[in-house]
Amino acid sequence: MTKRLDGRVALITGGGRGQGAAEARLLAREGAAVLIADVLVAEGEALAADLSAQGLEARFVALDVTDPADWETAVGTCRAWKGRLDILVNNAGIINRSTIAGTDLGAWERVLRVNLTGAFLGIRAAAGLMVETGGGSIVNISSNSAFSGHSDPAYTASKWGLRGLTRSAAMEFADANIRVNAICPGLVVTELNKDSPHLQPMIEMTPMRRSGTPEEIAELVLFLASDASSFMTGEDFVIDGGFTAGAAYRRVARETGIF
Ligand SMILES: NC(=O)c1ccc[n+]([C@@H]2O[C@H](COP(=O)([O-])OP(=O)(O)OC[C@H]3O[C@@H](n4cnc5c(N)ncnc54)[C@H](O)[C@@H]3O)[C@@H](O)[C@H]2O)c1
């Protein structure tokens, strides 16, 4: 049976755990050869071994997204392994959870460097091989906090920036048949946020009254990575159970008896 990503090669940053790991599993099941790239070596290697044991194609490469030399190694691994690169998922991300007053310059720069500069370095490193092999799809994992003022200013700025980078890259690479889109998830409980006090209030505010799952985010990555989205580029796609659509007004409507 033909799978949606047969013959494709995908590189997923932060693929060792959380949403990135779910994306690696789904894309591999859909026929892609997946290069899992992460600073978490043990987790990434274990996932690649697990997928390989299932008869799927997966490898691991150590990658710090802030390091241009690591990017050259990762893209070089795709070239040596399969001679091509079709899908790049810029999923790696960190959060520092502090206010402007509480954020020192180093913490600010670290978040921007991983979440935004990391994606820039990835697009720059991957585009050459993608162009050579006929184009592809780049998916940047932003956040629904890229539509409002989240309480972590560095994280919020980085995710707004990723939406802008997505549009610029989509314009630059359209002629090369590379599509570039952003996904903006709402709350998904992972290692990134599992201890945060805001989980329950966020769930209560979400119109669908739950958090999302890594597997639900992975389905949108698959859609944007595959030919099913062949006329879509330069766009951002919110996936958050209705939070951005109007959670604040819905709360007002409920409190005033309209709903
Ligand atoms: N969890 C949520 O509620 C949520 C909501 C919106 C957006 N996001 C975004 O989704 C993405 C995935 O997050 P998650 O929820 O799976 O969290 P996670 O912490 O489980 O996964 C993040 C991954 O990125 C990797 N990473 C961190 N720094 C790196 C670096 N310098 N180089 C390479 N890899 C690095 C981590 O090792 C980890 O594997 C992130 O970009 C995050 O900002 C998460």
The ligand as a Gaussian input file, in Angstrom:
#p B3LYP/6-31G(d) Opt

LIG

0 1
 N        3.997000      21.802000      24.873000
 C        3.275000      22.842000      24.537000
 O        2.249000      23.192000      25.180000
 C        3.676000      23.662000      23.339000
 C        2.775000      24.637000      22.870000
 C        3.124000      25.388000      21.774000
 C        4.340000      25.161000      21.151000
 N        5.195000      24.225000      21.620000
 C        6.461000      24.021000      20.924000
 O        6.536000      22.699000      20.473000
 C        7.906000      22.320000      20.335000
 C        8.134000      20.965000      20.992000
 O        7.959000      21.109000      22.388000
 P        7.474000      19.937000      23.344000
 O        6.215000      20.379000      23.961000
 O        7.526000      18.632000      22.642000
 O        8.603000      20.029000      24.478000
 P        9.835000      19.070000      24.878000
 O       10.615000      19.839000      25.878000
 O        9.345000      17.724000      25.245000
 O       10.656000      18.919000      23.513000
 C       11.550000      19.893000      23.068000
 C       12.689000      19.165000      22.370000
 O       13.614000      20.150000      21.861000
 C       14.925000      19.708000      22.179000
 N       15.859000      20.825000      22.232000
 C       15.921000      21.825000      23.149000
 N       16.966000      22.621000      22.888000
 C       17.578000      22.114000      21.784000
 C       18.704000      22.490000      21.028000
 N       19.450000      23.575000      21.349000
 N       19.041000      21.764000      19.937000
 C       18.318000      20.669000      19.610000
 N       17.237000      20.250000      20.292000
 C       16.887000      20.965000      21.368000
 C       14.766000      19.022000      23.534000
 O       15.890000      18.214000      23.820000
 C       13.482000      18.264000      23.320000
 O       13.697000      17.010000      22.711000
 C        8.713000      23.468000      20.931000
 O        9.177000      24.317000      19.905000
 C        7.700000      24.200000      21.778000
 O        8.014000      25.560000      21.973000
 C        4.890000      23.477000      22.710000

